[in-house]
Amino acid sequence: MSKPRKPKKEITVAEQEVYRRFMDWLKQTWYGLPEADELMPLIIATYTPEEASLLTGMPFSGRNLEELAEIKQMDPAELRKRLDAMARKGLVFRTVRGDTVRYSLNDSMFVTFRSTFWPGRTNERSKAIAPVANQYYYHGAWDQYKHTHLKGLRALPITATIEDTRQILPYEEVVKVLKQHDYFTVSICPCKHRKNIDPNFPNCKYPTEVCLHFGRLGHYIVENGLGREITRQETEEILRQCAEAGLVHGVSNMQEGPDTICNCDPCCCIMLEAFHKLKHAEGMTPSNYRVRTNRETCIGCGLCVKRCPMEALHLEDLPEAKGRITVVVETGSSKKELKNKSGKVSVANTDICIGCGVCAYKCPTKSLLLERREIIKHPPKDVREYMTLLTADFAAAHVQRERG
């Protein structure tokens, strides 16, 4: 892969100092600011010197305009104008509650891997950021997730592929996840778009307007032109289309109030690429299910192997299966006979299966189903518990790195 582009213009010594002070401030967010050769070029491509200067010292939790105007010693009207412009770029989080507007600084992970690319823009700024952000991901930005017990997303199984739905827990069923919300939005998948506008990568073959957000985050996205509002029915249709296309439903890794369902592919997703490219033990937290194959009915077509996002399935020779007929009951009472032409059957490596159901969803003979794992692992209750556990993992990983 080629090196990231250099900024179009040389920056002055004074501007370099502005960026360094801003980077020192960003390091204090929950995610920090992982070091890499691409870090300074990324910051320069993402923020103007004026933005970096204004955002240095900007609180990470929401403050109203009057508080911020006092902190920054600025005219409130001018400050509002500048903050609103940065909210539309995804650099600042803006929330409206009644007559009160609050602003806070977005952390580096949110800006680099989410908000910058949600609108699907192809302007010069986006094109300049994408190649640097892609290389930053590979060269250190995601390293601190390597040893965490919790990932940002958890696989949400496709309900139709679960063998026994009687024991399904509320946080495992997409319908019940959606019932927690009354506001739905969709944005362009930032992972896919970041690759699609980077000339170093081929265009992703999967649909891109598939990033679903709800509640407070959804309002922020729509109010700032980073996505569009949709209905509950449209949300369900997008999820159905994503299941058809072979995308993994990845939900915010908490039981209450998850604000995101991504629809992820293995070639672009920062979670799945962590497993495939960065060689992390896990990329996305698995669901409480795993795939089970039935060699007695499998026709060895290999579709599940192609669809599996984890490469957890493969075909093995089973000579006695060659020529075997499996009868499939279709809609109504009609039946179809499918022949095993290859003498092969599908076999699963359940150690790396994330229990998403992508493989089973299109199996022509229903020879794959999701079964519950013996040990059930519950996700954190809410975002507060998730952040407490995650930051503890980050701290432990930092100590481990320091000890060599």
N, C-alpha and C positions, 0 to 999 in steps of 0.2 A: 504494500500500500504506500502511496506517496505521502510525503510529509505535508503537514497542514500549511495552508497559505499564510504568507506573512501579511501583516496589515498593509493596506494600500499606501499609507503615508508614514513616514518616520515620525515618531512622537518625541517631544522635547524632554529634556531632563526634568523640568517642572511637572510635566504630565506623567512621566514615569513615577515620580514621587506620589502624585495623586492616586495612581493605580495601586501602588504598594500600600498606601494607607488604607485604601478601600479593601484590598485583599486581606489585610490584617483584621479588619472589622468583620469581613465575611467568615473568617476562620472561627468566629465565636458562635456561629449558628450550630444547630444540632448536627448538621452533616459535616461542618467544617469546610475545608478547602484543600482536598488532596493535592499534593505536589506532583508535578509532571512537567516535562518540557513544554507541553501545549498550554499550560495554565495561563501564563501572561498573554500569549496571543489570543486565547479564548476570551479573557476579560476585556482586552482591547477591542475585539470584534463585537462583543456583546453590549458594552457600555461606552458611551462617549465620555471624555474627561469631565464634562460638566455633570453628567449623571453620576459618575463615580464619586465626584466631590460632594454632591448633594446627599447621596445615599450613605456616605461614611458617617457613622453615628446614628443612622436611622434605626429606630427600635424594631425589634423582631416580633413584637406583639402589637396589636392594634392600638393606635392612638388617634385622638380626634385632631382636626386641623389646627385648633387653637393651641393645643399642647405642642404639636410639631412646629408651628410657626415660632413659638417661644424658644424651642430647642435650637432651631436653625436660624433664629433672628431674621425672619423674612416676613414680608407682607403676606398675609393669609391668602389673598386672592391670587397672587403670583405663585405661591407655593402650591395651591390647589391645581392650578393650570399645569404646572410641571409634573406633579404627582399623578394627575389623571392621565397625562400623556405616557408616563412610564407604566401605569397600570395596563394601558392598551398594548404595551410591548411585553407584558408579562413580568416586568421587573419588580413591581410593587403590588401587594395584595390590597384590594380596595373593597370594603364591605359597607353596605348601607342598611341601617336599622332605624326605621322611623325617619326622623330629621337629622340623624347623626351619621356622618361618614367617617370611617376609620381607615387608616393606612398602616401597613407594616412592610418591612423589607422581606422579599422572597429569598430563600436560601439558594445556594449555588446549584444543588441538585434539581430543585423545582424549576429554576430558570433554564438550565442547560439541557435537561432531558425531558421537560414537560412543556411549560408555558410558551417558550419561544416558538415551538413548532405546532402547537395546537391549531392555529388559524390556517395552516397550510400555505403560508405566504412563500412566494418565490422571488421576493425582492433581493436587492444586492446584500442587505444586511443578513438575511436568512442564509443566502448562499455562501456568505463569508464565514458564518458561524458553523454551519453544518460539518464541513471537513475537519475543522479543529476539534469540535465536540466529539465526533466519531473517534478520532485518534486519542483524545483525552480519555475516553471510555476504556479503550484497550490498554492504555499506558498508565493507569493508576487511579482514575476517578472512582472505579467500582471495587477497588481492592479491599476496602474495609468491610464489604459485605461477605467476604470469603468465609469468615469463621462465625458469622452470626447465626443464631438459632431461628431468627425470624426474618423473613424476606418481606419486601414491600407488598407483594401480591401472593394470594393463595389460590390454587386451582379450584375453580367452581365447577363441579361436574355437570355435564349435560344430563338433565333429569331423566330423559328418555332412555339413557343407557344404563341406569342403575337397576340391578337385578331385583332388589326388594326395597321399595320406597317407604315402607311402613316405619322404619327406624331413622329416616333421614332427619337430620337436625335443622332447625330454622336457618342457620347461617350457611347450610350446604345446599339450599334449594333456591334457585334464582327467583322464583315467584315470590318467596317470602322476603328475600333481600329487597326486591323492588317495592314490596308493601310498606317498607320503612320510610318511603319517600313519596313526596307529592310534586316534585319538580325534577324534570329530566332533560338532559342536554347531550349533544354529541359534538365531538371535535374530530379533527384529523389526527390519526395515530402519530404521535411525535417520533416514535422509533422508525416507522416506515418512511415518514416524510423526510426525516433527517438523512436517511440513506438515499432516498429518491432524488434529492437535490444535490447530492455529493457525486461528482463525476467519477469518483473512485469505486462506486458500487453500481451494480445493475439495478434497474427499477424492480421494486418488489411486485410480485405477481398477485398479491392478495389485496382485497378491498381496503381502502385507507380511512374512510370516514366511519370509524368504528369505536372511537374512544368515548365511553359513556361516563357522565358525571352527574351527581345529584346534590340536592340541598344547597348549603352555603357555597361550596366550591362551584356548583353549577351556575348559581346566580353570578358569581364573580366572572366566570367564563363568558356568559352571554352578555352581561352588562359592559364588558370590555372588548367585545368583538373577537373573542378567542374560540367561539363555537356558536351553536344555535340551539334554541329550545325545541324540544320534541315532545310528543305525547307518550304516555305509558305504552300505548299500543305500538307506536313506532319503535320504542325501545325494545319491546319484545320481538318485533320483526327483524331488527338489526341483529339481535342475538341469534335468531333462527338462521338468518343468512350467514352469519359468522360460523355457526355450527356446520352448515352445509359446506362452507369454503374450507373448513379444517382449521379454524382458529381456536385457540384456547381461551376460555373465559377466565380471566384473572381478576379476582375481587380484592379490595382493600382487606388486609389481613387482620380483621377484627370482627367481633360478633355484632356489635351495636353501631349503627350509623355509618356503615361503609359508604364512602362518597365516590367510589370509582369502580367500574368494571371495564378493564381493558380487554381487548380481543387480540391475542398475541400469536405471532408466528415465529418459528425458530430462526429465521434468517435475519430478523431485525430487532426483536424484543430484547431489551436490556436485561430482563430476567432470564430468559431462555439462553441468550448468548453467554451469560455468565457461566452456565454449565458447559455449553458446547465449545466456546472460544477461550474463555478465561480459565476453564477447568476447575470451577468451584464444585464442591460436592453436591450442592443443590443450587438451582437457579430460582425457581418459584416454589414456595412451600406447597407440598403435596396435599391433596384432599384426604379425607379419611377413607378413600376407596382405592382399589387397585384393579387392574384388568385381569379377567380370567378367560382363557381361550378354551374352546371345545373342539378337539381334534376329530371328534366323531362326525361333525357336520361341516367342518371347514373345507372349502373347495380350493384353497391355496391360490386365490386370485392375487394376493399381495397388496390389495388396496389399503389394508390397515397398516402395513409396513410403510407405505408411502405417506400416510396421513399422520403417523405418530410423531409428535413434536420432540420427543426425547430419544428417538431411535431405540425404543425399548422392545420392539417387535422384530422378528426375523422369521424366514421360512426355513423349515427343516424337511429333509426327505422322509417320507412315510410311504414306501412302495405300495402297501396294501390299500392306500387311499386313492390310488390312480384309477380313474374310471368310476369312482363311487358317485352315486346320485344322492343329492340332498333335495328334498321336497320343501319348497317355501310356500306358505300360505300368504297370498297377497290380499289386497282390499276385498272385502266381501268373502266369497267362498272360493274364488279362483285360486289355482295352484300353479306353481312353476317349478320345473325340474332343473337343477343346476348341477353340472358335472365337475368333478375334480380332474382337470386335464393334466396337471403337472406332477401329481404324486407328492405334493408338498403340503404342509400344514403350518399354521401360524403358531409361534412359540413366543412367550413374553418373558422379559427380564423384569420381574416385579420390583427389584431393588431400586430401579431408576424410574419406574412408572409414577407419574404424578396424579393419576386418577382423574383425568380430565374428561374421558369418554370420547375424545375426538376419533379414535380408531373405531370404537364400537358403533358410533352413530351411523356410519354408512355401510356397515358389514351386510352384504346381501343375504347371508344365511343366519344372521343373529348369532354367530358363533363366538362373539366377544361380548362380555357384560362386565359391569363394575360390581365388585363385591366389597363388603366392608372389611377394613383391616382389623386384625385382632386387637391392636392397641389404638384407642381413639385419642387424638391430640386436639384439644380445644384451643382455638386462637384466643388472643387477648380479648378481654371484655369490650374495651373501647380504645379510642385513640390515645388517651392518657396512659393506659396500661401498656399499650404497644410501644409508645415512645420511651417509657421508663425501662422496659425490657431491652429495647433496641440500643439505647444509649449505654446501658450497662454492658452489652455485648461489644459495642464499639470501644468502650474504655478498656475492657479486658483484652481485646485484640491489640490495642495500642501498647499496653504493658508488655504483651507477648512479643511484639515487634521490637520494643526497646531492649528487651533481654536477649534479642537475637535468636 
